[in-house]
Amino acid sequence: MANNIEVKELLDAGVHFGHLTRRWDPNMAPYIYMERNGIHIINLYKTAAKIEESSEALKKIAASGRKILFVATKKQAKEIVAEKASKANQPYITERWPGGMLTNFVTIRKAVKKMAAIDRMKKDGTFNTLSKKERLQVDRLRAKLEKNLGSISDMTRLPGALFVVDITREHIAVKEAQKLNIPIFAMVDTNSDPRQVDYLIPANDDASKSIDKVMTYVSDAIIEGLSERKASKEAPKKETPAKAEAAPKAKAAAPAPKAEAAAPAPKAEVVAEVAEDAKQEEE
């Protein structure tokens, strides 16, 4: 991994630009190379080493099957983080951080299930039994839930780690992860306290080019970890072809399984609950 991290590429992306010297956090001193024109310059050799360290750790987490939740709500990071996280098949938050996202995860899952309930209503025709006003309210509720929680709809349990862009801005997410002892990885600029995270990457967290460069290294490491996990799962299957040949015979002898019953349509209570929630949101 270290061979792939070129200091010149980091330099060209502007990863080395910190904040004004008067806005610095003294705890970032070990990662600052110098001061130029009132701006702190980050030591890119240390940045490269930290990217390597963080990438190796993230690769192991991905290979273990745990999810890494990406958090970046600042304008210049939203699209980049959403793209890189989607590419690595990981959940992400790029809109407002929902309070209690981690510490009250059960409630967040209920909101995600509400989205699924609305989708089922539309599939089985129950949605059409609502009045025009109720349908409009439910549609608006669905759009709001999709915007805020759509990217974490597949996250059925707490993430194995958090990756944050700008820990000062995302301080609520950082506090929640700390409370639950979830490892925190982050891009940390010269105005932030690196002691808040477990794995820091000293870098410019304001420039889109800098964010894109660091995110590329990180997402590639996660994809590599997922590939290793997939390869390790497929390896035992290839080693035992005899068992694979015997399996069809065993299946032939066993009685054919009954077809699974289709998922039941949402009950009247569920429909009423969704409509009531939509109405409250509207008000």
The 8 nearest C-alpha neighbors of each residue, nearest first, counted from 0:
[[1, 3, 2, 51, 4, 55, 54, 220],
 [2, 0, 3, 4, 51, 48, 47, 5],
 [1, 3, 0, 4, 5, 51, 47, 6],
 [2, 4, 1, 0, 5, 216, 51, 47],
 [5, 3, 1, 2, 47, 6, 0, 51],
 [4, 6, 8, 7, 3, 9, 2, 47],
 [5, 7, 9, 8, 10, 43, 4, 44],
 [6, 8, 10, 5, 9, 11, 12, 4],
 [9, 7, 11, 5, 10, 6, 12, 4],
 [8, 10, 6, 12, 7, 14, 11, 13],
 [9, 11, 7, 13, 8, 12, 14, 6],
 [10, 12, 8, 13, 9, 7, 14, 6],
 [13, 11, 209, 9, 208, 10, 14, 8],
 [14, 12, 10, 15, 11, 209, 16, 9],
 [13, 15, 209, 203, 202, 9, 12, 16],
 [14, 16, 41, 13, 40, 43, 202, 203],
 [17, 15, 40, 203, 14, 13, 41, 39],
 [16, 18, 39, 189, 40, 203, 188, 41],
 [19, 17, 38, 189, 39, 20, 190, 22],
 [18, 20, 38, 21, 22, 37, 39, 23],
 [19, 21, 38, 23, 22, 37, 39, 18],
 [20, 22, 19, 23, 37, 18, 38, 24],
 [23, 21, 20, 19, 190, 18, 24, 189],
 [22, 24, 190, 189, 20, 21, 25, 18],
 [23, 25, 190, 26, 27, 191, 189, 192],
 [26, 24, 27, 28, 23, 192, 189, 190],
 [25, 27, 24, 28, 192, 193, 29, 194],
 [26, 28, 25, 30, 29, 24, 189, 193],
 [27, 29, 31, 25, 30, 26, 24, 189],
 [30, 28, 27, 31, 26, 32, 42, 25],
 [31, 29, 28, 42, 27, 41, 32, 45],
 [32, 30, 41, 28, 42, 29, 40, 33],
 [33, 31, 42, 41, 40, 30, 34, 39],
 [34, 32, 40, 31, 39, 35, 41, 42],
 [33, 35, 39, 38, 40, 37, 36, 32],
 [34, 36, 38, 37, 39, 33, 40, 20],
 [37, 35, 38, 34, 39, 19, 20, 40],
 [36, 38, 35, 20, 19, 34, 39, 21],
 [39, 37, 19, 35, 20, 36, 34, 18],
 [40, 38, 34, 17, 20, 18, 33, 19],
 [39, 41, 16, 33, 15, 17, 32, 34],
 [40, 42, 31, 15, 32, 43, 30, 17],
 [41, 43, 32, 31, 44, 45, 30, 46],
 [44, 42, 46, 45, 41, 47, 15, 6],
 [45, 43, 47, 46, 42, 48, 6, 49],
 [44, 46, 48, 43, 47, 42, 49, 30],
 [45, 47, 43, 49, 44, 201, 48, 200],
 [48, 46, 50, 44, 45, 49, 43, 4],
 [49, 47, 45, 51, 46, 50, 52, 44],
 [48, 50, 52, 46, 51, 200, 47, 53],
 [51, 49, 47, 53, 48, 52, 54, 200],
 [50, 52, 54, 48, 49, 53, 1, 55],
 [51, 53, 49, 55, 50, 54, 48, 56],
 [54, 52, 50, 56, 55, 51, 49, 198],
 [53, 55, 57, 51, 56, 220, 52, 217],
 [54, 56, 58, 52, 53, 57, 51, 59],
 [55, 57, 53, 59, 58, 54, 60, 52],
 [58, 56, 60, 54, 59, 55, 221, 53],
 [57, 59, 224, 221, 55, 61, 220, 56],
 [60, 58, 62, 56, 57, 61, 224, 63],
 [59, 61, 57, 63, 62, 58, 65, 56],
 [60, 62, 58, 224, 64, 63, 59, 225],
 [63, 61, 224, 228, 59, 225, 64, 60],
 [64, 62, 60, 61, 65, 59, 228, 224],
 [65, 63, 61, 62, 66, 60, 228, 225],
 [66, 64, 159, 61, 63, 60, 158, 67],
 [65, 67, 158, 159, 89, 68, 61, 64],
 [68, 66, 160, 158, 161, 159, 89, 69],
 [67, 69, 161, 90, 91, 158, 162, 160],
 [70, 68, 91, 162, 161, 163, 92, 67],
 [69, 71, 163, 92, 91, 162, 93, 164],
 [72, 70, 93, 164, 73, 77, 76, 163],
 [71, 73, 93, 94, 77, 74, 95, 70],
 [74, 72, 76, 75, 71, 77, 93, 168],
 [73, 75, 76, 77, 72, 78, 71, 93],
 [74, 76, 207, 73, 77, 206, 205, 78],
 [75, 77, 79, 74, 73, 78, 80, 71],
 [78, 76, 93, 80, 74, 79, 72, 71],
 [77, 79, 81, 80, 76, 82, 75, 93],
 [78, 80, 82, 76, 81, 77, 211, 83],
 [79, 81, 83, 82, 77, 78, 84, 76],
 [82, 80, 78, 84, 79, 83, 85, 77],
 [81, 83, 79, 85, 80, 84, 78, 86],
 [84, 82, 86, 80, 85, 81, 218, 79],
 [83, 85, 89, 87, 81, 86, 82, 80],
 [86, 84, 88, 82, 87, 83, 89, 81],
 [85, 87, 83, 84, 88, 82, 218, 89],
 [86, 88, 84, 85, 222, 89, 218, 83],
 [89, 87, 85, 86, 84, 90, 222, 83],
 [88, 90, 84, 87, 85, 67, 66, 68],
 [91, 89, 151, 68, 150, 69, 84, 67],
 [90, 92, 69, 68, 150, 70, 93, 151],
 [93, 91, 70, 94, 69, 71, 96, 150],
 [94, 92, 72, 71, 77, 70, 91, 95],
 [93, 95, 72, 92, 147, 96, 146, 71],
 [96, 94, 97, 72, 93, 147, 92, 98],
 [95, 97, 98, 94, 92, 172, 100, 72],
 [98, 96, 100, 95, 99, 147, 107, 148],
 [99, 97, 100, 96, 171, 103, 101, 172],
 [100, 98, 103, 102, 101, 97, 104, 175],
 [99, 101, 97, 104, 98, 103, 102, 107],
 [102, 100, 104, 99, 103, 175, 157, 176],
 [101, 103, 99, 104, 175, 100, 179, 178],
 [104, 102, 99, 101, 105, 106, 100, 107],
 [103, 105, 101, 107, 100, 106, 102, 108],
 [106, 104, 108, 107, 103, 109, 102, 101],
 [107, 105, 109, 108, 104, 103, 110, 99],
 [106, 108, 104, 110, 109, 105, 100, 111],
 [107, 109, 111, 105, 110, 106, 112, 104],
 [110, 108, 112, 106, 107, 111, 113, 105],
 [109, 111, 113, 107, 108, 112, 106, 114],
 [110, 112, 108, 114, 113, 109, 152, 107],
 [113, 111, 115, 109, 114, 110, 108, 116],
 [112, 114, 116, 110, 111, 115, 109, 117],
 [115, 113, 111, 117, 112, 116, 141, 118],
 [114, 116, 112, 118, 113, 117, 119, 111],
 [117, 115, 113, 119, 118, 114, 112, 120],
 [116, 118, 120, 114, 119, 115, 113, 121],
 [119, 117, 115, 121, 120, 116, 114, 122],
 [120, 118, 122, 116, 121, 117, 123, 115],
 [121, 119, 125, 126, 117, 118, 122, 123],
 [120, 122, 126, 118, 119, 124, 123, 125],
 [121, 123, 119, 120, 124, 118, 125, 126],
 [124, 122, 120, 125, 121, 119, 264, 126],
 [123, 125, 126, 121, 127, 122, 120, 128],
 [126, 124, 120, 127, 128, 123, 121, 129],
 [125, 127, 120, 121, 124, 128, 129, 134],
 [126, 128, 125, 129, 124, 121, 134, 130],
 [129, 127, 125, 126, 130, 124, 134, 131],
 [130, 128, 127, 126, 133, 134, 131, 125],
 [129, 131, 133, 132, 134, 128, 127, 135],
 [130, 132, 134, 133, 135, 129, 127, 136],
 [133, 131, 135, 130, 134, 136, 129, 137],
 [134, 132, 136, 130, 135, 131, 129, 137],
 [135, 133, 137, 131, 136, 132, 129, 138],
 [134, 136, 138, 132, 133, 137, 139, 131],
 [137, 135, 133, 277, 139, 138, 134, 278],
 [136, 138, 140, 277, 134, 139, 135, 133],
 [139, 137, 141, 135, 140, 136, 134, 142],
 [138, 140, 142, 136, 141, 137, 143, 135],
 [139, 141, 137, 143, 277, 138, 142, 144],
 [140, 142, 138, 144, 139, 143, 145, 114],
 [143, 141, 145, 139, 140, 144, 146, 138],
 [144, 142, 140, 146, 145, 141, 139, 147],
 [143, 145, 141, 147, 146, 148, 142, 140],
 [146, 144, 149, 142, 148, 143, 147, 141],
 [145, 147, 143, 144, 149, 148, 142, 94],
 [148, 146, 144, 145, 94, 149, 143, 95],
 [147, 149, 145, 144, 151, 150, 146, 152],
 [150, 148, 145, 152, 151, 146, 147, 144],
 [149, 151, 148, 90, 152, 91, 92, 145],
 [152, 150, 90, 154, 153, 149, 148, 91],
 [151, 153, 149, 154, 150, 111, 148, 155],
 [152, 154, 151, 155, 150, 90, 149, 156],
 [155, 153, 151, 152, 156, 90, 157, 66],
 [154, 156, 153, 157, 108, 152, 151, 158],
 [157, 155, 154, 158, 104, 66, 108, 153],
 [156, 158, 159, 101, 155, 154, 104, 66],
 [159, 157, 66, 160, 67, 68, 156, 65],
 [158, 160, 65, 66, 67, 181, 157, 60],
 [161, 159, 67, 182, 158, 181, 183, 68],
 [160, 162, 68, 183, 67, 184, 69, 182],
 [163, 161, 184, 69, 185, 183, 68, 70],
 [164, 162, 185, 70, 69, 165, 71, 166],
 [163, 165, 186, 71, 185, 166, 204, 70],
 [166, 164, 167, 168, 204, 187, 186, 163],
 [167, 165, 169, 168, 170, 164, 163, 187],
 [168, 166, 170, 165, 169, 191, 190, 192],
 [167, 169, 166, 170, 165, 73, 72, 171],
 [170, 168, 166, 172, 171, 167, 165, 173],
 [169, 171, 173, 167, 172, 166, 168, 174],
 [172, 170, 174, 173, 169, 175, 98, 96],
 [173, 171, 175, 170, 174, 169, 176, 96],
 [172, 174, 170, 176, 171, 175, 177, 169],
 [175, 173, 177, 171, 176, 172, 170, 178],
 [174, 176, 178, 172, 177, 173, 102, 101],
 [175, 177, 181, 173, 179, 178, 174, 180],
 [178, 176, 180, 174, 175, 179, 173, 181],
 [177, 179, 175, 176, 180, 174, 102, 181],
 [178, 180, 176, 177, 181, 175, 102, 101],
 [181, 179, 177, 178, 176, 182, 175, 183],
 [180, 182, 176, 179, 160, 177, 183, 159],
 [183, 181, 160, 197, 180, 161, 184, 176],
 [184, 182, 161, 196, 197, 160, 162, 198],
 [185, 183, 162, 198, 199, 161, 197, 163],
 [186, 184, 163, 199, 162, 164, 187, 200],
 [185, 187, 200, 164, 202, 201, 199, 165],
 [188, 186, 201, 202, 200, 185, 165, 199],
 [187, 189, 202, 203, 190, 191, 201, 204],
 [188, 190, 23, 17, 191, 27, 18, 24],
 [189, 191, 23, 24, 188, 22, 18, 192],
 [192, 190, 189, 24, 188, 167, 187, 193],
 [191, 193, 194, 26, 195, 24, 27, 190],
 [194, 192, 195, 196, 191, 199, 187, 27],
 [193, 195, 192, 196, 197, 26, 199, 191],
 [194, 196, 193, 192, 197, 173, 166, 183],
 [197, 195, 183, 194, 198, 193, 199, 184],
 [196, 198, 183, 182, 184, 199, 195, 194],
 [199, 197, 184, 196, 53, 183, 185, 200],
 [200, 198, 185, 184, 186, 187, 201, 196],
 [199, 201, 186, 49, 187, 46, 50, 202],
 [202, 200, 187, 46, 188, 186, 199, 30],
 [203, 201, 14, 188, 187, 186, 200, 204],
 [202, 204, 14, 188, 16, 205, 17, 209],
 [203, 205, 188, 165, 202, 206, 210, 186],
 [206, 204, 203, 207, 75, 210, 209, 76],
 [207, 205, 209, 208, 204, 210, 203, 75],
 [206, 208, 210, 75, 209, 211, 76, 205],
 [209, 207, 211, 12, 210, 206, 212, 13],
 [208, 210, 14, 12, 212, 206, 211, 207],
 [211, 209, 207, 213, 208, 212, 214, 204],
 [210, 212, 208, 214, 209, 213, 207, 215],
 [211, 213, 209, 215, 214, 210, 208, 216],
 [214, 212, 216, 215, 210, 211, 217, 209],
 [215, 213, 217, 211, 216, 212, 218, 210],
 [214, 216, 212, 218, 213, 217, 211, 219],
 [217, 215, 219, 213, 214, 218, 220, 212],
 [216, 218, 214, 220, 215, 219, 54, 213],
 [217, 219, 221, 215, 220, 216, 87, 214],
 [220, 218, 222, 216, 221, 217, 215, 223],
 [219, 221, 223, 217, 58, 218, 54, 222],
 [222, 220, 58, 224, 218, 223, 219, 61],
 [223, 221, 225, 219, 224, 87, 220, 218],
 [222, 224, 220, 226, 221, 225, 219, 227],
 [225, 223, 58, 62, 221, 227, 61, 222],
 [224, 226, 228, 222, 62, 227, 223, 61],
 [227, 225, 229, 223, 228, 224, 230, 222],
 [228, 226, 230, 224, 225, 229, 231, 62],
 [229, 227, 62, 225, 231, 226, 230, 224],
 [228, 230, 226, 232, 227, 231, 225, 233],
 [231, 229, 227, 233, 232, 228, 226, 234],
 [230, 232, 228, 234, 229, 233, 227, 235],
 [233, 231, 229, 230, 234, 228, 235, 236],
 [232, 234, 230, 236, 231, 235, 229, 237],
 [233, 235, 231, 237, 236, 232, 230, 238],
 [236, 234, 238, 237, 233, 239, 232, 231],
 [237, 235, 233, 234, 238, 239, 240, 232],
 [236, 238, 234, 235, 239, 240, 233, 243],
 [237, 239, 235, 236, 240, 234, 241, 233],
 [238, 240, 241, 237, 236, 242, 235, 243],
 [239, 241, 243, 242, 237, 238, 244, 236],
 [242, 240, 244, 243, 239, 245, 246, 238],
 [243, 241, 245, 244, 240, 239, 246, 236],
 [242, 244, 240, 246, 241, 245, 239, 247],
 [245, 243, 241, 242, 246, 240, 247, 248],
 [246, 244, 242, 243, 248, 247, 241, 249],
 [245, 247, 249, 243, 248, 244, 242, 250],
 [248, 246, 250, 249, 245, 251, 244, 243],
 [249, 247, 251, 250, 246, 245, 252, 244],
 [250, 248, 246, 252, 251, 247, 253, 245],
 [249, 251, 247, 253, 248, 252, 246, 254],
 [252, 250, 248, 249, 253, 247, 254, 255],
 [253, 251, 249, 250, 248, 254, 247, 255],
 [252, 254, 250, 251, 255, 249, 256, 248],
 [255, 253, 256, 252, 251, 250, 257, 249],
 [254, 256, 253, 257, 251, 250, 252, 258],
 [257, 255, 254, 258, 253, 259, 250, 251],
 [256, 258, 259, 255, 260, 254, 253, 261],
 [257, 259, 260, 256, 261, 255, 262, 254],
 [260, 258, 257, 261, 256, 262, 263, 255],
 [261, 259, 258, 262, 263, 257, 264, 256],
 [260, 262, 263, 259, 264, 258, 123, 119],
 [261, 263, 260, 264, 259, 265, 119, 123],
 [264, 262, 261, 265, 266, 260, 119, 123],
 [263, 265, 266, 262, 123, 119, 120, 125],
 [264, 266, 269, 263, 270, 120, 267, 116],
 [267, 265, 269, 268, 264, 270, 263, 271],
 [266, 268, 270, 269, 271, 265, 272, 125],
 [269, 267, 271, 266, 270, 272, 265, 273],
 [270, 268, 272, 266, 271, 267, 265, 273],
 [269, 271, 267, 273, 272, 268, 274, 266],
 [270, 272, 268, 274, 269, 273, 275, 267],
 [271, 273, 269, 275, 270, 274, 268, 276],
 [274, 272, 276, 270, 275, 271, 277, 269],
 [275, 273, 277, 271, 272, 276, 137, 270],
 [274, 276, 278, 272, 277, 273, 271, 279],
 [277, 275, 279, 273, 278, 274, 272, 280],
 [276, 278, 137, 274, 280, 136, 275, 140],
 [277, 279, 275, 281, 276, 280, 136, 274],
 [278, 280, 282, 276, 281, 277, 275, 274],
 [281, 279, 277, 278, 282, 276, 140, 136],
 [280, 282, 278, 279, 277, 136, 139, 140],
 [281, 279, 280, 278, 277, 136, 276, 275]]
